[in-house]
Amino acid sequence: MKKLASFTLALLVVASTAAVAGVHTVGGGTPNAGNSYPFYGSAPAMRWQTMWFRSELNETGAVTKIEWQTWTTAGVGGTYNNCDILLCHTVFTYLTSTFNNNYGGNTPVNVFHGSYVLPRSAANRWVTIVEPKNFTFNNRDNLLIEISWQGGTAGVNYFWIRTSGSNFPGRVYNSSSKTATTGTVQGNYHHYGRITIGYVGVSATSLGRVKSLFH
């Protein structure tokens, strides 16, 4: 009986550490258009920002995955050199033409740096854009994402967005320079995606390791 009780307690410990991460759909509702920025391989370089509202996430925790959905055409993928992906809290509710101002006085966190490989994917498929390991969302501010790169070998990749609605955060982009200070603003824009907050805890193999302790 004591052995069974100990095993049951161990299973409870495993279950408690395997909390399901929260997956939040963002982007202002059902998407209605496709856009190729920021992974537009025909450009020589890119600096691009958009953001999502706190109300779309409504959860404090580590941002562990950001996914976008390919549009009605397949994503050709490609390699984007000298790529940086930044996340930043911001009090802004819409983007301006000056990139650094959009941080709202906060310091962005670099969650990816290097040669970025976007996989080839079928139409209407979820694609993991980045899996951060060093950014915690505070659930007080809005969440800005910035993607920049310089050169590479890539095609044109379209992802779902929403352009019919109001009070969207918009986007700002410069398709000629990774280090541009200003860009073109599109106000009627909300980028469709999924953001995971939190970690998927213990893998299935962990249960086997627990069982082995009671053989």
MOPE-V145844 format. One record per residue. OMEGA is omega in whole degrees, -180 to 180 (NA if undefined). Layout:
BEGIN
omega->{OMEGA OMEGA}
END
This chain:
BEGIN
omega->{180 -180 179 179 179 179 178 178 179 178 178 178 178 -178 -178 180 -178 -180 -178 177 179 178 -173 175 -176 175 170 179 -176 -179 -176 -178 177 179 -174 179 12 -177 180 -172 179 178 178 -177 -179 162 -168 176 163 178 177 -176 177 -178 178 -178 174 179 176 176 -180 172 -173 177 172 -178 171 -179 178 -179 -176 173 -179 175 -176 180 178 180 -178 -174 176 -176 173 174 -177 169 -177 169 177 177 180 174 174 -176 176 -177 -179 -172 -174 178 -176 175 178 -180 178 179 179 179 178 -178 173 174 177 176 -174 179 176 -175 170 -176 178 178 176 178 175 -179 176 -180 180 176 -176 177 -172 -180 178 -180 -174 -180 173 -176 171 -175 178 172 176 176 177 177 -178 176 179 179 -174 174 -179 -176 -178 175 180 174 174 -179 178 -178 -180 179 177 -179 180 177 173 -175 170 -173 178 -177 176 -175 180 178 180 180 179 -179 168 -174 -176 -172 174 -173 -178 179 173 179 178 176 -178 -176 167 -167 -169 179 -179 -179 180 178 178 179 177 -180 -177 -180 -174 177 NA}
END
